[in-house]
Amino acid sequence: MNEQRIAWAITGAGHFLADCAARVLRYGAVDVYLSRAANEVIRMYRLESCLEGEHLRVRRETLASSPAVAGFARGLYRVLVVAPATSNSVAKFTCGISDSLVSNLFAQAGKSRVPIIVLPTDLAPEMTSTGPHGDLIQVYPRPIDLENTARLRGFPGVTVVDSVEEMADCLAGYLA
Ligand SMILES: Cc1cc2nc3c(=O)[nH]c(=O)nc-3n(C[C@H](O)[C@H](O)[C@H](O)COP(=O)(O)O)c2cc1C
């Protein structure tokens, strides 16, 4: 089998986005999957150039059936990273919904027993985030958002991380 790649899903979250986009470039063989919202939010934050690297293959959400996820069953991927993960996508993960590109990646990675690392945006009842224009914003995740993050921590094969640094450490463990 050829070298296994990293599948890295980016959802439409501003929180952690700049750090995640910068991190993605550090890895050797990555397929980046953008949700429709991610495609928009990345443009709002003017981060498109962060996703231009020879070793990156960027795929956008266009088709409803997400045929790209077949790579998990074929053994193409060593690990799935979802970072950052919106409250919307985390809610879908915990409910077993797979009706979008990223929720399909999550489901198919699970069904293929490929390990998954998730960095949710909703980690605490209050957080300071940075808006598209560099402005600081106070965000108060709802109990349902925090409950979903907590539920995800109990999923087999899924590691929920609390920071970009923890995500990088966890990923290094899978790539060693
Ligand atoms: C500028 C901007 C920043 C956003 N940041 C966040 C965020 O940090 N966390 C979050 O849960 N949703 C955030 N959203 C909302 C999501 O983009 C929205 O819920 C979207 O439907 C998520 O779709 P996805 O999970 O398929 O990417 C943001 C939206 C905009 C326009």
The ligand as a MOL file (V3000), in Angstrom:
LIG
                    3D

  0  0  0     0  0            999 V3000
M  V30 BEGIN CTAB
M  V30 COUNTS 31 33 0 0 0
M  V30 BEGIN ATOM
M  V30 1 C -17.3810 34.2560 10.6570 0
M  V30 2 C -18.0250 33.0280 11.2150 0
M  V30 3 C -17.4220 32.3460 12.2800 0
M  V30 4 C -18.0170 31.2050 12.8180 0
M  V30 5 N -17.4000 30.5840 13.8590 0
M  V30 6 C -17.9900 29.5120 14.4570 0
M  V30 7 C -17.3470 28.8620 15.5460 0
M  V30 8 O -16.2530 29.2360 15.9950 0
M  V30 9 N -17.9690 27.7800 16.0870 0
M  V30 10 C -19.1720 27.3030 15.6190 0
M  V30 11 O -19.6870 26.3110 16.1650 0
M  V30 12 N -19.8040 27.8960 14.5600 0
M  V30 13 C -19.2320 28.9770 13.9660 0
M  V30 14 N -19.8420 29.5860 12.8750 0
M  V30 15 C -21.1400 29.0530 12.3960 0
M  V30 16 C -20.9660 27.8570 11.4140 0
M  V30 17 O -20.2420 28.2550 10.2640 0
M  V30 18 C -22.3570 27.3170 11.0100 0
M  V30 19 O -23.0010 26.7490 12.1430 0
M  V30 20 C -22.2940 26.2810 9.9100 0
M  V30 21 O -23.6100 25.8700 9.5970 0
M  V30 22 C -21.4690 25.0800 10.3030 0
M  V30 23 O -21.4720 24.1160 9.2410 0
M  V30 24 P -20.4030 22.9210 9.2270 0
M  V30 25 O -20.4300 22.3060 10.5950 0
M  V30 26 O -20.9240 21.9810 8.1840 0
M  V30 27 O -19.0980 23.4930 8.8320 0
M  V30 28 C -19.2620 30.7310 12.3000 0
M  V30 29 C -19.8640 31.4190 11.2510 0
M  V30 30 C -19.2610 32.5470 10.7210 0
M  V30 31 C -19.9440 33.2770 9.5780 0
M  V30 END ATOM
M  V30 BEGIN BOND
M  V30 1 1 1 2
M  V30 2 1 2 3
M  V30 3 2 2 30
M  V30 4 2 3 4
M  V30 5 1 4 5
M  V30 6 1 4 28
M  V30 7 2 5 6
M  V30 8 1 6 7
M  V30 9 1 6 13
M  V30 10 2 7 8
M  V30 11 1 7 9
M  V30 12 1 9 10
M  V30 13 2 10 11
M  V30 14 1 10 12
M  V30 15 2 12 13
M  V30 16 1 13 14
M  V30 17 1 14 15
M  V30 18 1 14 28
M  V30 19 1 15 16
M  V30 20 1 16 17
M  V30 21 1 16 18
M  V30 22 1 18 19
M  V30 23 1 18 20
M  V30 24 1 20 21
M  V30 25 1 20 22
M  V30 26 1 22 23
M  V30 27 1 23 24
M  V30 28 2 24 25
M  V30 29 1 24 26
M  V30 30 1 24 27
M  V30 31 2 28 29
M  V30 32 1 29 30
M  V30 33 1 30 31
M  V30 END BOND
M  V30 END CTAB
M  END
